[in-house]
Amino acid sequence: MVSHDAEGDEPHPISGDRLPQHLEKRPVILRFVKDDLSAIASVHDVMNETGGSVATCSCHGSSPWVDQWTYRASGIIVPVAPTERIAVVGAGIIGCAIAFELSGRGAAVSVFDGRSLGGGATQASAGILAPYTEALEGGPLFALTVRGLSAYDGFVRQLRAVSPMPFEYGRPGTLEIAEDAGRARELRARLSAPWAASAGLEWLDGERLEALVRCIHTGAVGALLCAVHGYIAAGPFIAAMADAAQRLGARFHLGTAVTGIDLVSSGVRVHTAGESTTADRVVLCAGSWTPAIDPLRQTAGRIRPVRGQLVRLSAPELRLRHVLWGRSCYIVPWHDGTLLVGATSEDVGFDERATAEGVRGLLTAAEGLIPDLRSATFVDVRAGLRPATVDELPILGPAGDPRIIYAAGHYRNGVLLAPVTAQLISNYILDSAIDPAFSAA
Ligand SMILES: Cc1cc2nc3c(=O)[nH]c(=O)nc-3n(C[C@H](O)[C@H](O)[C@H](O)COP(=O)(O)OP(=O)(O)OC[C@H]3O[C@@H](n4cnc5c(N)ncnc54)[C@H](O)[C@@H]3O)c2cc1C
């Protein structure tokens, strides 16, 4: 069945009354949330009952990076930990963010991908950074995504200090449009949430909305502005991360699929069609395909693909500035006058095709929100497979053997969560020693 889903337009299923049941099964995530990622002094890793785990970390108010970049700039490289050889499987947004972060901290990183950079879900992403729409109130996903957004500015600054490759990143806020009085009531209710002020929530009545978005359809009764939200161009962003990681010594093996991973006394052996590489650890970031290469089979049946399609239009004359969310679609405007309209949510297995039905539904939804889009130029359509987990939380950290580390299952929020995931995983890797008992395998 195809449903047109405004990427988190509806309250996230992890929130609300399903939460306690989920948390009972996810003690690590419970602690992660309870500690709010701020009170923990060192890296913890505890298995949770579903087989994944979350590596929690201290909040680096001033990141060790800052010093390290200074050292690097002066030509003196001081790794924060003895050099570890890390193999990263998957060059999507998660793999590239981890490669950049780990390389910046002195690890020797090799990245493998069977396709080109970001050829999986990442190339289809709309790049919206919107925790206060995606996760709404409470719950582990809320804590993680809010932290994810707050990590962005610093991460982007560090990236731009290393790579000159340009990418569009903006925090102009999002507007959730109320098409009727009922929706307006729902949206306005969020103004009394404890996080309303930190999210920069503001209600705009119909007149103010029209002043801001002249082309909005005439039936709109108002909109909820979330001022802290933003967007990033996922493709150019990961190209910059890969470039920066390589400048810091990482090696990218694109067009090189990993065919198997063995645990050996010296660490892990990562096999490709052409050769085998030894590393101390491997990070599995293969999105929806992670279960297929998981040597411990911890992710089997726990990550499944959910197809998303989005269309790209060009309508520079509309001069849109904010990300707009309607009931059936969202619209992301870019500086060059193009717009991304997303997204479908479809349970169709590993089928990465774009379909006539998907495109038709998105165009209809977009015209419902902005009638002038009827005459926009059609640019292209993209489709990708979101890696969805059973409880819609990513699987982060090791699960039984510290040589195999998971960073997969980011579902609808992989772009938003990329920097914080890279920091959590890097903190875990560089702060944790491998128990020699594991080397006996
Ligand atoms: C239509 C759509 C819109 C979206 N919009 C947003 C949004 O606005 N904001 C947001 O935060 N998120 C959004 N997402 C979700 C986001 O795109 C994903 O969560 C994110 O891209 C997942 O990244 P990843 O690196 O884990 O996986 P992927 O990008 O899928 O990367 C996995 C990589 O692993 C590689 N791989 C697989 N098997 C192997 C192997 N055996 N050997 C080597 N490499 C392998 C693949 O080739 C691929 O490149 C959207 C997704 C879709 C589909």
The ligand as a Gaussian input file, in Angstrom:
#p B3LYP/6-31G(d) Opt

LIG

0 1
 C       12.376000      10.056000       0.362000
 C       13.194000      10.170000       1.629000
 C       13.208000      11.372000       2.311000
 C       13.939000      11.480000       3.494000
 N       13.982000      12.681000       4.140000
 C       14.709000      12.817000       5.273000
 C       14.802000      14.069000       5.906000
 O       14.227000      15.046000       5.453000
 N       15.565000      14.173000       7.029000
 C       16.240000      13.092000       7.560000
 O       16.903000      13.249000       8.580000
 N       16.171000      11.880000       6.951000
 C       15.423000      11.723000       5.843000
 N       15.345000      10.509000       5.207000
 C       16.005000       9.356000       5.842000
 C       17.491000       9.308000       5.517000
 O       17.675000       9.498000       4.133000
 C       18.056000       7.961000       5.962000
 O       17.774000       7.728000       7.323000
 C       19.581000       7.960000       5.774000
 O       19.914000       8.283000       4.451000
 C       20.157000       6.607000       6.126000
 O       21.529000       6.698000       5.879000
 P       22.475000       5.429000       5.922000
 O       23.837000       5.914000       5.643000
 O       22.209000       4.673000       7.181000
 O       21.901000       4.479000       4.769000
 P       22.061000       4.601000       3.187000
 O       22.055000       6.001000       2.731000
 O       21.049000       3.687000       2.603000
 O       23.512000       4.061000       2.937000
 C       23.841000       2.709000       3.075000
 C       24.990000       2.437000       2.120000
 O       25.456000       1.106000       2.328000
 C       25.847000       0.592000       1.089000
 N       25.916000      -0.865000       1.165000
 C       24.900000      -1.737000       1.276000
 N       25.364000      -2.997000       1.299000
 C       26.710000      -2.914000       1.193000
 C       27.769000      -3.861000       1.139000
 N       27.544000      -5.191000       1.219000
 N       29.043000      -3.418000       1.013000
 C       29.318000      -2.099000       0.939000
 N       28.342000      -1.143000       0.972000
 C       27.066000      -1.555000       1.108000
 C       24.787000       1.113000       0.121000
 O       25.258000       1.094000      -1.216000
 C       24.564000       2.509000       0.655000
 O       25.365000       3.481000      -0.004000
 C       14.649000      10.361000       4.010000
 C       14.656000       9.165000       3.287000
 C       13.942000       9.060000       2.103000
 C       13.988000       7.767000       1.351000

